[in-house]
Amino acid sequence: MVIDSQAVILVAAARRFADYGYCKTTMAEIADDCDMSVGNLYQHFRSKEALAVACMSHQMAAKLATGLDAARKERDALAALQCFLLVRLRIGHDHFANTRHLFDMMAMINARHRDLLLRHEAQVIEAIAGMLEQGVAQGQFACDDTRQTAYDIHQATLRYNSPVNLKYNELSLLEADLQRLVTLLYRGLRC
């Protein structure tokens, strides 16, 4: 069986960053968690910051992919949009509600790698736009500018992806709030 060293490293690093924080985590600890030498770890990632960026990128991509996979199972555009938003909320909540240390990692990514966050945001907006286009094609939504509307929906749903909100709010409360928001959005979008 072939072991993907990079995947093992990303899992170990993400766990370590979540439990101890970015600032207090060392490459030696991550290497130890992976049962490898520090030199071997540096063969995969040139620095702790590069590893943190890779972890964040991997987590965001997985969250987006899982949301899209769930949305694709729905035939109805509104159900797809609702499913996409709820699945992403649940994944985010699962990650951040049990994370003891997230602020130093988020601060570093936001300060030094904002481009990563903006690229991910563009991908999310594109995904929502696709669902809106599906709804227009199905005669379910009336939407002149799907890209702008997708951007607006993304902005309206940021609360359900904010690490701070996810950490300090119960999932059931956030789900109920998001369900009401989707109902409100549908009233504005329907033909």
Buried (B, 14 or more C-beta within 10 A) or exposed (E): EEEEBEEBBBBBBBBBBBEBBBEEBEBEBBBBBBEBEBEEBBEBBEEBBEBBBBBBBBBBEEBBEBBBEBBEEBEEBBBBBBBBBBBBBBBBBEBBBEBEBBBBBBEBBEEEBEEBBEEBBEBBBBBBBBBBBBBBEEEBBEBEEBBEBBBBBBEEBEBBBBBEBBBEBEBEEBBEBBEEBBEEBBEEBEE
